[in-house]
Structures are given as C-alpha cells and as structure tokens.
Amino acid sequence: MAKSEKGASVKQIARERIGILFDRAHERRDEPALANRYVSLAREISMRQRLRLSKEQKRSFCRSCGAYFVPGKNLRVRIQHGKVIYTCQECGNVVRVPIQKNTNQVR
C-alpha cells in the first residue's frame, strides 16, 4: 500500500511536539521534576520516530541522568584549553565540546 499524502507527516508532527516540549521545559526550569519529564517525553518521541535532536536541544539536558540544564543551578560551564566543559551537578557527568575557530576573518 502506498502512503497517503494528506495532512502533515508523522515525523513533522513529532518535530513540532518535541519543540513544544523543550519550550515547556524551558518555561518550567524552576520546577526540575516537571522540566525533566518534558525532556524525557521529547527524547522518547525522537527515539520512537528516529528523529535527531538539534544541537541546541542536545546540549540542554544531561545524556546520563536526563536532567534539564539550568546554568548555575545544576550545570557548571567552564572554558578550558579550547573546549567548553559542561558538568552536570546532578550526576557529575562531564561533556567537552571543542570551540570552533572562526575561519571567515578578514586579514
């Protein structure tokens, strides 16, 4: 059977819902349990539909414990040796992200 092309695709609907859930997690960052639940629901949807999260979304939660990051409360950010170091204060997981050099500079 051929897929019907009426309305929005399932993956497009999933992308919209994931975006809504991350927005709600950001709004509720003062309530960690609720923000963490929104992130876990968004991750479940992305895994079920085999969708990748954007870089911004990937870096807004801990991959180890699933906590939504709020800098200063449960996230420590440091810059060291050309890397940004994110440390989760909930579980202690460390993520190092290299700093990209800007190659479009005028000489």
C-alpha positions as CSV (number, residue, x, y, z in Angstrom):
1,M,0.0,0.0,0.0
2,A,1.1,3.5,-0.8
3,K,1.3,6.1,1.9
4,S,-1.4,8.7,1.8
5,E,-0.1,12.3,1.4
6,K,-2.9,14.1,3.1
7,G,-2.0,16.4,6.0
8,A,1.3,16.6,7.8
9,S,3.6,13.7,8.0
10,V,4.1,11.8,11.3
11,K,7.8,13.0,11.5
12,Q,6.8,16.6,11.1
13,I,4.2,16.3,13.8
14,A,6.8,14.7,16.1
15,R,9.3,17.5,15.4
16,E,6.6,20.1,16.4
17,R,5.8,18.2,19.6
18,I,9.5,17.9,20.5
19,G,9.9,21.6,20.0
20,I,6.8,22.3,22.2
21,L,8.1,20.0,25.0
22,F,11.5,21.7,25.0
23,D,9.9,25.1,25.1
24,R,7.7,24.0,28.1
25,A,10.8,22.6,29.8
26,H,12.5,26.0,29.5
27,E,9.4,27.7,30.9
28,R,9.3,25.3,33.9
29,R,13.0,25.4,34.6
30,D,12.2,26.4,38.2
31,E,10.4,23.1,38.7
32,P,13.1,20.5,37.9
33,A,10.9,17.4,38.1
34,L,8.4,18.8,35.5
35,A,11.2,20.1,33.2
36,N,12.9,16.7,33.4
37,R,9.7,14.9,32.5
38,Y,9.2,17.2,29.4
39,V,12.7,16.4,28.3
40,S,12.2,12.6,28.8
41,L,8.9,12.7,26.8
42,A,10.7,14.6,23.9
43,R,13.5,12.1,23.9
44,E,11.0,9.2,23.8
45,I,9.3,10.8,20.8
46,S,12.6,11.4,19.0
47,M,13.7,7.8,19.5
48,R,10.4,6.3,18.5
49,Q,10.2,8.3,15.3
50,R,14.0,8.1,14.7
51,L,14.5,11.9,14.6
52,R,17.7,13.6,15.6
53,L,17.5,16.4,18.1
54,S,19.1,19.8,17.2
55,K,22.4,20.8,18.7
56,E,20.6,23.3,20.9
57,Q,18.2,20.6,22.2
58,K,21.0,18.0,22.7
59,R,23.0,20.4,24.8
60,S,20.1,21.4,27.0
61,F,19.9,18.2,29.0
62,C,22.2,15.6,30.6
63,R,22.5,12.4,28.5
64,S,23.4,10.4,31.6
65,C,20.6,11.3,34.0
66,G,18.2,13.2,31.8
67,A,18.2,16.4,33.9
68,Y,17.2,19.6,32.1
69,F,20.1,22.0,32.4
70,V,19.8,25.3,34.3
71,P,23.2,27.0,34.3
72,G,24.1,27.9,37.9
73,K,21.7,25.5,39.5
74,N,22.5,22.1,38.1
75,L,25.1,22.9,35.4
76,R,28.6,24.2,35.6
77,V,30.1,25.7,32.4
78,R,33.8,26.3,32.1
79,I,36.1,27.1,29.2
80,Q,39.5,25.4,29.2
81,H,42.1,24.5,26.6
82,G,39.9,25.3,23.6
83,K,36.9,23.4,24.9
84,V,33.6,24.3,26.6
85,I,33.2,21.9,29.6
86,Y,29.6,21.2,30.8
87,T,29.4,19.5,34.1
88,C,26.1,18.1,35.4
89,Q,25.7,18.8,39.1
90,E,23.0,16.1,39.4
91,C,25.1,13.1,38.4
92,G,28.6,14.5,37.7
93,N,28.7,13.7,34.0
94,V,31.1,15.8,32.0
95,V,30.8,16.8,28.3
96,R,33.6,18.6,26.5
97,V,32.7,20.5,23.3
98,P,35.5,21.9,21.1
99,I,35.4,25.6,20.4
100,Q,35.2,26.2,16.6
101,K,37.7,28.7,15.3
102,N,36.1,31.4,13.0
103,T,37.7,30.9,9.6
104,N,35.9,33.8,8.0
105,Q,38.1,36.5,9.5
106,V,39.3,39.4,7.3
107,R,43.1,39.6,7.0
